[in-house]
Each structure stands twice: as C-alpha cells, then as structure tokens.
Amino acid sequence: MKSLKKLDNTSKIAGAGAIAVLVLAVFSYYKGKANGSSNIDYVPLPTGNGALTNTDSQLVRELVLKLHNSLKGVGNIFRDEKPYIRLANASDKMFVAIYNDFNSLYAKVDKGTLRAWINDDWYQTGTQTAGAVMTILGRMDTLNLR
C-alpha cells in the first residue's frame, strides 16, 4: 500500500471524491429511510361504531396478505386477479378496513400506502385486474384515501 505522500494529485483527488460519494450515499440512505417513516393516518371506518366482527377481521387480513403477495413482485399478466376483484367489490367499511390494515403492515416498510403500492405496479391493459384497479383507485378518490 502506498503512502499518501507518494500518490500524485490526481489519485488523491480521485480517492477523496470516492470517499465523498460513499459518505453522500450513506447519508442519502439514512435520510431517505427517515423520510419513509412518516406518519400514515388511520382512516376511520365509514360506519357508526366502526367495529369489525372477528370473521370480517380475518377476511381483511387474508385479502391484505394476498394483495401484498401480488404487489411485492414485478407486475405480470399471470397475477392472481381475485384479490383485486374482491377489493373492488368490497363494501365501504371493508374497503377502508383493508386499506388501514395494509398500511399498518406495509406502508412504513416499503412503498407507502396501498394507493402508492397500486400506482407503482404495472397492469396488463384489458385484463380484469386492470379494470379492478381503475375501480379501486376511483373508490379511493371517493373515500378520500391517499
């Protein structure tokens, strides 16, 4: 290993630049991670008391896990369409419960809210999934779910 005194100025500048880039990359990583930990508001269920039955809670979790499984991969034409269709056809109460549960499990870990996950994925046009996604995003607008 050469001492710093024996290196020419170009090598010293290149080394300093590499260290600066490394420090900037580490800083950006931790700064971005801190920004990703923003608070995501819980949306109250659109019913009087807002309580779900045990069966409804189990259905919500089952659908959330299936949606996440589909959304965590790269979009493809062979994805399971059933979770999207079930979400698109869910009652407002179940829809908001699914949105809240998904966000509580995955929003701070990866891409943000369920809406952000859906917007970030790719859907084959003309499929039932693409149609369901358009319905889901429209309902999110109606229910003010960001």
C-alpha positions as CSV (number, residue, x, y, z in Angstrom):
1,M,0.0,0.0,0.0
2,K,1.4,3.4,-1.0
3,S,1.6,6.2,1.5
4,L,-0.3,9.4,0.7
5,K,2.9,11.3,0.2
6,K,3.8,9.1,-2.7
7,L,0.5,9.4,-4.6
8,D,0.1,12.0,-7.3
9,N,-2.5,14.8,-7.0
10,T,-4.9,13.0,-9.5
11,S,-5.0,9.9,-7.3
12,K,-5.6,12.0,-4.1
13,I,-8.5,13.8,-5.8
14,A,-10.0,10.6,-7.1
15,G,-9.7,9.0,-3.6
16,A,-11.3,12.0,-1.9
17,G,-14.1,12.0,-4.5
18,A,-14.8,8.3,-3.9
19,I,-14.9,8.8,-0.2
20,A,-17.2,11.8,-0.7
21,V,-19.6,9.8,-2.9
22,L,-19.6,7.0,-0.3
23,V,-20.4,9.4,2.5
24,L,-23.2,11.0,0.4
25,A,-24.7,7.6,-0.4
26,V,-24.8,6.6,3.2
27,F,-26.3,9.9,4.2
28,S,-28.9,9.7,1.5
29,Y,-29.8,6.2,2.5
30,Y,-30.5,7.1,6.1
31,K,-32.1,10.4,5.3
32,G,-34.5,8.6,2.8
33,K,-35.2,5.9,5.4
34,A,-36.1,8.6,7.9
35,N,-38.4,10.3,5.4
36,G,-40.1,6.9,4.7
37,S,-41.1,6.7,8.4
38,S,-43.7,9.4,8.1
39,N,-46.9,9.0,9.9
40,I,-49.7,7.5,7.8
41,D,-53.1,8.4,9.2
42,Y,-55.6,5.7,10.2
43,V,-58.8,6.3,8.4
44,P,-61.9,5.7,10.5
45,L,-64.4,3.1,9.1
46,P,-67.4,4.6,7.5
47,T,-69.9,3.2,10.0
48,G,-71.4,4.3,13.3
49,N,-69.1,2.4,15.7
50,G,-66.6,1.2,13.1
51,A,-66.1,-2.2,14.7
52,L,-65.4,-5.3,12.6
53,T,-66.5,-8.8,13.5
54,N,-63.9,-11.4,14.0
55,T,-64.8,-13.0,10.7
56,D,-64.5,-9.7,8.9
57,S,-61.1,-9.0,10.5
58,Q,-59.9,-12.4,9.3
59,L,-61.2,-11.7,5.8
60,V,-59.5,-8.3,5.8
61,R,-56.1,-9.8,6.8
62,E,-56.4,-12.7,4.3
63,L,-57.1,-10.2,1.5
64,V,-54.3,-7.9,2.6
65,L,-51.8,-10.7,2.6
66,K,-52.9,-11.8,-0.9
67,L,-52.7,-8.2,-2.2
68,H,-49.2,-7.7,-0.7
69,N,-48.1,-11.0,-2.2
70,S,-49.3,-9.9,-5.6
71,L,-47.9,-6.3,-5.3
72,K,-44.5,-7.2,-4.0
73,G,-43.4,-8.8,-7.2
74,V,-42.9,-7.3,-10.6
75,G,-46.3,-6.8,-12.3
76,N,-47.1,-9.5,-14.8
77,I,-50.0,-10.8,-16.8
78,F,-50.2,-14.0,-14.7
79,R,-51.0,-12.4,-11.3
80,D,-53.9,-13.6,-9.2
81,E,-56.8,-11.3,-10.1
82,K,-59.1,-12.4,-7.3
83,P,-57.7,-10.1,-4.5
84,Y,-58.2,-7.0,-6.8
85,I,-61.7,-8.0,-7.7
86,R,-62.6,-8.7,-4.1
87,L,-61.2,-5.3,-3.0
88,A,-63.0,-3.5,-5.9
89,N,-66.3,-5.2,-4.8
90,A,-65.9,-4.8,-1.0
91,S,-68.3,-2.7,1.0
92,D,-67.0,0.8,2.0
93,K,-66.4,-0.5,5.5
94,M,-64.4,-3.5,4.4
95,F,-62.6,-1.4,1.8
96,V,-61.4,1.1,4.4
97,A,-60.5,-1.7,6.8
98,I,-58.4,-3.4,4.1
99,Y,-56.7,0.0,3.3
100,N,-55.9,0.6,7.0
101,D,-54.7,-3.0,7.6
102,F,-52.4,-2.9,4.6
103,N,-51.0,0.4,5.6
104,S,-50.4,-0.7,9.2
105,L,-48.4,-3.8,7.9
106,Y,-46.6,-2.5,4.9
107,A,-46.7,1.3,4.4
108,K,-43.6,2.2,6.5
109,V,-41.6,-0.8,5.3
110,D,-41.7,-0.2,1.6
111,K,-43.5,2.0,-0.9
112,G,-46.1,3.8,1.2
113,T,-49.8,3.5,1.4
114,L,-51.9,0.9,-0.5
115,R,-52.6,3.5,-3.1
116,A,-48.9,4.1,-3.7
117,W,-48.3,0.4,-4.0
118,I,-51.1,0.0,-6.6
119,N,-49.9,3.1,-8.5
120,D,-46.3,1.8,-8.5
121,D,-47.2,-1.5,-10.1
122,W,-47.9,-2.4,-13.7
123,Y,-51.1,-3.9,-15.0
124,Q,-51.8,-5.5,-18.4
125,T,-54.4,-3.4,-20.1
126,G,-57.6,-5.2,-20.9
127,T,-57.4,-7.6,-18.0
128,Q,-59.8,-7.9,-15.1
129,T,-57.0,-6.8,-12.8
130,A,-56.6,-3.5,-14.8
131,G,-60.4,-2.9,-14.6
132,A,-60.5,-3.7,-10.9
133,V,-57.5,-1.3,-10.3
134,M,-59.3,1.5,-12.0
135,T,-62.4,0.8,-9.8
136,I,-60.2,0.6,-6.7
137,L,-58.4,3.9,-7.4
138,G,-61.8,5.6,-8.1
139,R,-63.2,4.4,-4.8
140,M,-60.0,5.6,-3.0
141,D,-60.7,9.0,-4.5
142,T,-64.4,8.9,-3.4
143,L,-63.4,7.8,0.1
144,N,-60.5,10.3,0.2
145,L,-57.9,7.6,0.8
146,R,-54.5,8.9,-0.2
